[in-house]
Amino acid sequence: MSELILIYKGSSHDYDLKASDTIRDLKIKIRQDFGIPIKDQKLHIGATLLNNDDIRLSKCIVAGAYELHLKANEKEVRY
């Protein structure tokens, strides 16, 4: 496993990852790139929610599915 494509708000971002990386490792990189707190990130492969941060990516990514979708809980700002 080397490249993973993350889709967020209609745009894509490439990540170079190791098979030993966990979901949490990826979420840390997403936090650094997009500023979204880990607790507000929801990662999906197809219809499957990746909700266990301790699982290695190699266990989640199957049969060439190298495209993840990110949904974030965005807070509404009121003035």
C-alpha positions as CSV (number, residue, x, y, z in Angstrom):
1,M,0.0,0.0,0.0
2,S,1.5,3.3,-0.9
3,E,-1.1,5.9,-2.2
4,L,-4.5,6.7,-0.8
5,I,-6.8,9.3,-2.3
6,L,-9.0,11.2,0.1
7,I,-12.1,12.9,-1.2
8,Y,-13.4,15.9,0.8
9,K,-15.9,18.6,-0.4
10,G,-15.5,17.5,-4.0
11,S,-11.7,17.8,-4.1
12,S,-9.1,15.1,-3.7
13,H,-5.9,14.9,-1.7
14,D,-3.2,12.2,-2.1
15,Y,-1.5,10.5,0.9
16,D,1.5,8.2,0.8
17,L,1.0,5.7,3.6
18,K,2.5,2.5,4.9
19,A,0.4,-0.7,5.4
20,S,1.3,-0.5,9.1
21,D,-0.3,3.0,9.5
22,T,-3.6,3.1,11.5
23,I,-6.8,5.0,10.9
24,R,-5.6,7.4,13.7
25,D,-2.3,8.0,11.8
26,L,-4.3,9.1,8.8
27,K,-6.6,11.2,10.9
28,I,-3.6,13.0,12.4
29,K,-2.4,13.8,8.8
30,I,-5.9,15.1,7.9
31,R,-6.0,17.3,11.0
32,Q,-2.6,18.8,10.0
33,D,-3.7,19.4,6.3
34,F,-7.3,20.5,6.8
35,G,-7.5,21.6,10.5
36,I,-10.4,19.2,11.3
37,P,-10.2,17.8,14.8
38,I,-9.9,14.0,14.9
39,K,-13.1,13.7,16.8
40,D,-15.0,15.5,14.0
41,Q,-13.7,13.3,11.2
42,K,-15.7,10.5,9.7
43,L,-13.9,8.3,7.1
44,H,-15.8,6.1,4.7
45,I,-14.8,3.5,2.1
46,G,-18.0,3.2,0.0
47,A,-20.8,2.8,2.6
48,T,-18.5,1.4,5.3
49,L,-17.6,3.8,8.2
50,L,-14.1,3.4,9.5
51,N,-14.8,4.0,13.2
52,N,-12.0,2.1,14.9
53,D,-8.9,4.3,15.0
54,D,-6.6,1.5,16.1
55,I,-7.1,-0.7,13.0
56,R,-4.3,-0.8,10.4
57,L,-5.2,0.6,7.0
58,S,-4.1,-2.6,5.4
59,K,-7.0,-4.4,7.2
60,C,-9.6,-1.8,5.9
61,I,-8.5,-1.2,2.3
62,V,-9.5,-4.2,0.3
63,A,-9.4,-5.2,-3.4
64,G,-7.8,-2.0,-4.6
65,A,-10.2,0.4,-2.9
66,Y,-7.8,3.3,-2.4
67,E,-10.4,6.0,-2.3
68,L,-11.6,7.3,1.0
69,H,-14.3,9.9,1.7
70,L,-14.1,12.3,4.5
71,K,-17.1,13.9,6.2
72,A,-16.6,16.4,9.0
73,N,-18.9,17.6,11.7
74,E,-18.6,21.3,11.0
75,K,-19.7,23.7,13.7
76,E,-22.1,26.5,12.8
77,V,-20.8,29.9,13.7
78,R,-23.4,32.4,15.1
79,Y,-22.8,36.1,15.6
